[in-house]
Amino acid sequence: MSNLTIVTGLWDIKRGDLVGFGRSFQHYLDCFARLLTVDYPMVIYVPNDLVEFVWKHRKPDNTRIITKELSDLKANFVDFDPHVQRIRQSEAWRGQAGWIPDSPQSQLEYYNLITMQKQFLLNDATHFNFFDTKNFLWVDAGISNTINDPAYWFNKEFESKAAQDMTKMLYLGFPYDGTVEVHGFEKNAMNRLAGKTTEYVCRGGIFGGPKHIINEINDKYYGLLNETLPNGLMGTEESLFTIL
């Protein structure tokens, strides 16, 4: 019996409308379908119009669907959403780097609103704990865009290896030498909040840990949102994970 629950979610935020950074929603559905073939217990957040899509690929005995519309996500983020919308349209924030004005986090109302809630959605899943597991792992619905076939990676061998590192929060890092900003987050402020020069960035596509550690991190994560967004500091969830 598995001791790992995978948590994921998908919403259409109209990324296909973007130029340069655009990806069609069909692309995400194709990626999502591949993730849904993974033989692990899953908690899946989707709007009502994607419930039928999920059941085409999943079985009820190892799947729990939690329906959330974009309006629900906006309501759940009411403490921070006004800051996100203000910052993403700010000329000062957009002017940090040439790529930012056309980026999803700048152009799309729901991009950061969703990415910054993944930690909270993961934490909620630990409280539901539908499958009575110790460990929980958030995996982006579009992860196969990065790792190809998720079923190749997420197998019993993966769980036995990953569990060794799940004594605390597990993040995947990659070297990042940005000197001015990191995904839009002012680099000097990131270093100050982290207490040292950050040389890596933590990925947001896969992260997780034991239930009690996720619960502890959730409080720290909320506090960090409260410390950064009102002060005009915003990147993505990856910037916050890096500071943590």
Backbone torsions as a table, in degrees:
resi	resn	phi	psi	omega
1	MET	NA	135.9	-177.3
2	SER	-71.2	145.8	173.9
3	ASN	-111.7	25.2	-176.9
4	LEU	-134.8	128.5	172.3
5	THR	-107.4	129.8	173.7
6	ILE	-93.0	133.9	-179.3
7	VAL	-117.9	135.1	-179.0
8	THR	-153.1	177.3	178.8
9	GLY	-170.8	156.6	-179.2
10	LEU	-149.4	135.5	175.2
11	TRP	-141.5	150.2	176.7
12	ASP	-87.9	107.5	-179.7
13	ILE	-105.2	14.7	175.7
14	LYS	68.4	36.1	176.7
15	ARG	-66.1	-24.4	178.3
16	GLY	-63.3	-15.9	179.5
17	ASP	-80.8	-12.7	-176.7
18	LEU	-78.5	150.4	173.5
19	VAL	-100.6	130.4	179.4
20	GLY	91.2	-54.3	179.9
21	PHE	-100.5	10.1	-173.1
22	GLY	-75.3	141.6	169.9
23	ARG	-141.7	132.4	-177.7
24	SER	-68.4	153.9	177.2
25	PHE	-67.8	-29.1	176.4
26	GLN	-61.3	-37.4	176.4
27	HIS	-58.7	-43.6	-180.0
28	TYR	-68.6	-36.1	176.6
29	LEU	-63.6	-40.6	178.1
30	ASP	-63.2	-42.7	177.4
31	CYS	-64.5	-42.7	-179.3
32	PHE	-60.4	-43.2	-179.9
33	ALA	-59.1	-38.3	178.9
34	ARG	-67.7	-40.1	177.9
35	LEU	-63.8	-37.5	-176.1
36	LEU	-67.6	-11.8	176.6
37	THR	-81.4	-10.0	-179.0
38	VAL	-65.9	131.7	-174.2
39	ASP	-89.1	66.0	175.0
40	TYR	-133.4	155.5	170.1
41	PRO	-57.7	138.5	-178.6
42	MET	-134.3	140.3	165.9
43	VAL	-109.0	123.1	-169.7
44	ILE	-124.8	120.5	176.0
45	TYR	-96.8	121.6	178.0
46	VAL	-149.1	160.5	171.1
47	PRO	-74.5	167.7	-176.9
48	ASN	-57.2	-33.8	-175.4
49	ASP	-75.6	-3.1	176.2
50	LEU	-109.8	0.6	-178.7
51	VAL	-61.7	-46.7	-179.8
52	GLU	-61.3	-38.1	178.5
53	PHE	-60.3	-43.7	-179.6
54	VAL	-62.3	-45.2	-176.3
55	TRP	-68.5	-16.0	174.0
56	LYS	-69.9	-20.4	-174.0
57	HIS	-119.3	-8.1	-174.2
58	ARG	-126.9	162.5	175.7
59	LYS	-111.9	146.9	-177.2
60	PRO	-62.7	-25.3	-174.0
61	ASP	-71.3	-19.1	178.9
62	ASN	-130.6	26.1	-176.4
63	THR	-139.4	134.5	169.8
64	ARG	-127.1	124.0	177.6
65	ILE	-100.1	130.3	173.9
66	ILE	-115.7	114.7	-176.6
67	THR	-81.7	127.4	175.5
68	LYS	-140.4	124.4	174.7
69	GLU	-85.4	165.1	176.2
70	LEU	-58.2	-35.4	178.6
71	SER	-64.0	-33.7	177.3
72	ASP	-66.4	-43.5	179.9
73	LEU	-63.4	-38.0	178.9
74	LYS	-66.1	-41.4	179.1
75	ALA	-66.6	-36.4	-179.5
76	ASN	-70.3	-19.2	-175.9
77	PHE	-108.8	25.1	-171.1
78	VAL	-61.9	-27.4	179.5
79	ASP	-69.9	-24.2	-171.4
80	PHE	-121.6	-21.2	-174.9
81	ASP	-58.8	-41.3	178.3
82	PRO	-58.3	-35.8	177.9
83	HIS	-68.8	-41.3	179.0
84	VAL	-60.3	-46.5	-177.9
85	GLN	-67.0	-36.5	178.3
86	ARG	-67.4	-46.3	-175.6
87	ILE	-66.6	-44.0	-173.8
88	ARG	-65.6	-19.4	178.1
89	GLN	-102.2	2.9	-178.0
90	SER	-77.1	132.1	178.4
91	GLU	-64.8	-35.2	179.8
92	ALA	-64.4	-43.4	179.6
93	TRP	-68.6	-44.8	-179.3
94	ARG	-65.2	-28.0	-175.0
95	GLY	-80.7	0.2	-179.1
96	GLN	-66.3	-33.0	-178.1
97	ALA	-155.0	152.7	-174.6
98	GLY	-65.9	-24.0	-176.8
99	TRP	-81.6	-19.8	-169.9
100	ILE	-64.9	-44.6	-175.4
101	PRO	-57.0	-32.8	-178.4
102	ASP	-94.0	1.3	-173.6
103	SER	-75.8	158.6	177.3
104	PRO	-59.0	-39.6	-177.9
105	GLN	-68.8	-20.5	176.2
106	SER	-89.6	-40.8	-171.6
107	GLN	-87.1	-27.4	-171.0
108	LEU	-106.9	125.8	-177.6
109	GLU	-57.4	-36.7	-170.9
110	TYR	-100.5	-1.4	-174.4
111	TYR	-62.3	-62.4	-179.9
112	ASN	-71.3	-27.8	178.0
113	LEU	-59.9	-35.3	178.4
114	ILE	-84.1	-49.9	-175.2
115	THR	-60.1	-35.2	-178.3
116	MET	-77.7	-10.3	177.2
117	GLN	-97.6	-4.2	-177.9
118	LYS	-58.3	-38.8	177.2
119	GLN	-60.0	-42.6	-179.1
120	PHE	-68.7	-38.4	178.6
121	LEU	-66.2	-39.8	175.8
122	LEU	-62.8	-44.4	-179.7
123	ASN	-62.1	-42.0	177.5
124	ASP	-58.8	-40.6	-178.7
125	ALA	-63.2	-32.1	178.2
126	THR	-67.7	-31.9	179.6
127	HIS	-75.8	-37.3	174.2
128	PHE	-64.8	-47.4	-178.7
129	ASN	39.6	57.0	-175.7
130	PHE	-57.8	-30.0	-173.0
131	PHE	-111.3	11.6	175.3
132	ASP	53.0	53.2	178.9
133	THR	-108.2	158.5	179.8
134	LYS	-84.1	-39.3	-173.1
135	ASN	-110.5	148.5	-179.7
136	PHE	-135.6	137.8	-176.6
137	LEU	-132.6	120.0	171.5
138	TRP	-77.5	132.5	175.3
139	VAL	-131.9	123.0	179.8
140	ASP	-58.5	141.8	178.2
141	ALA	-59.0	-30.3	-179.1
142	GLY	-96.4	21.7	-172.8
143	ILE	-61.7	-27.0	-179.2
144	SER	-68.4	-13.9	172.1
145	ASN	-63.7	-24.0	-178.1
146	THR	-104.0	-42.6	-171.6
147	ILE	-112.8	12.2	-177.6
148	ASN	63.3	-122.9	-172.7
149	ASP	-81.4	109.0	-179.0
150	PRO	-61.5	-31.6	-178.2
151	ALA	-64.2	-23.5	177.2
152	TYR	-68.5	-34.2	-175.0
153	TRP	-93.1	-42.6	-174.7
154	PHE	-89.1	83.6	179.3
155	ASN	-130.3	-174.8	-177.0
156	LYS	-65.2	-31.5	177.0
157	GLU	-65.7	-39.7	177.1
158	PHE	-59.3	-46.0	-177.1
159	GLU	-62.2	-41.8	-178.6
160	SER	-66.4	-33.9	178.3
161	LYS	-76.9	-44.8	-176.5
162	ALA	-65.7	-34.6	-178.3
163	ALA	-60.8	-28.2	178.9
164	GLN	-64.4	-28.8	-178.3
165	ASP	-100.1	2.4	-176.9
166	MET	-97.7	39.2	171.2
167	THR	-85.7	-12.8	172.6
168	LYS	-148.0	-170.0	-179.3
169	MET	-64.2	138.2	178.9
170	LEU	-108.8	118.3	174.0
171	TYR	-124.5	151.4	174.8
172	LEU	-103.3	124.2	-176.6
173	GLY	-108.5	154.2	173.4
174	PHE	-138.1	147.5	-178.5
175	PRO	-60.7	138.6	-179.3
176	TYR	-148.4	118.7	-173.9
177	ASP	-112.2	27.7	177.2
178	GLY	-58.1	135.1	-176.0
179	THR	-101.8	-20.9	-177.0
180	VAL	-106.7	-48.1	-177.7
181	GLU	-145.8	159.2	175.4
182	VAL	-127.2	104.9	-176.0
183	HIS	56.3	27.2	-179.9
184	GLY	100.6	-11.3	180.0
185	PHE	-87.2	126.0	-178.1
186	GLU	-56.1	124.0	-171.9
187	LYS	-64.3	-42.6	-179.9
188	ASN	-62.1	-37.9	177.9
189	ALA	-68.5	-37.5	177.7
190	MET	-61.7	-45.7	179.4
191	ASN	-61.1	-41.3	-178.9
192	ARG	-64.1	-45.7	-178.9
193	LEU	-68.6	-34.2	179.9
194	ALA	-77.4	-20.0	-179.2
195	GLY	83.2	8.5	178.3
196	LYS	-167.8	168.5	176.1
197	THR	-70.4	124.3	-179.5
198	THR	-85.1	125.7	-178.5
199	GLU	-109.8	-10.8	-179.9
200	TYR	-130.3	159.5	172.6
201	VAL	-120.8	135.6	179.5
202	CYS	-84.6	128.9	179.3
203	ARG	-67.5	148.8	175.9
204	GLY	-101.9	-4.0	-175.8
205	GLY	-76.2	-30.2	178.3
206	ILE	-141.2	121.8	175.3
207	PHE	-161.6	156.2	179.1
208	GLY	169.6	-160.8	-177.6
209	GLY	163.4	-168.8	176.1
210	PRO	-68.4	153.9	-176.9
211	LYS	-51.6	-50.3	-173.5
212	HIS	-68.3	-29.7	178.5
213	ILE	-73.7	-40.4	176.8
214	ILE	-59.8	-40.2	178.8
215	ASN	-63.3	-41.1	178.7
216	GLU	-66.7	-44.1	-179.4
217	ILE	-64.1	-32.9	-177.7
218	ASN	-58.5	-42.3	178.7
219	ASP	-65.1	-41.7	179.3
220	LYS	-66.5	-38.6	179.8
221	TYR	-64.1	-44.6	177.6
222	TYR	-59.8	-44.2	179.4
223	GLY	-61.8	-36.8	179.8
224	LEU	-69.8	-39.2	173.8
225	LEU	-58.9	-42.0	-178.2
226	ASN	-69.1	-23.2	-179.5
227	GLU	-88.6	-25.3	-172.7
228	THR	-101.5	-53.5	-172.9
229	LEU	-60.3	-44.8	178.1
230	PRO	-61.9	-19.7	179.5
231	ASN	-99.0	15.1	174.6
232	GLY	77.6	14.0	-178.9
233	LEU	-99.8	117.1	-177.8
234	MET	-152.6	130.9	168.8
235	GLY	-122.5	-106.8	169.2
236	THR	-136.1	-170.9	176.3
237	GLU	-60.5	-26.7	-178.6
238	GLU	-66.2	-35.0	177.2
239	SER	-63.6	-41.6	-178.8
240	LEU	-69.5	-42.3	177.5
241	PHE	-60.6	-37.7	-179.6
242	THR	-63.7	-44.4	178.9
243	ILE	-63.3	-43.9	179.0
244	LEU	-60.7	NA	NA
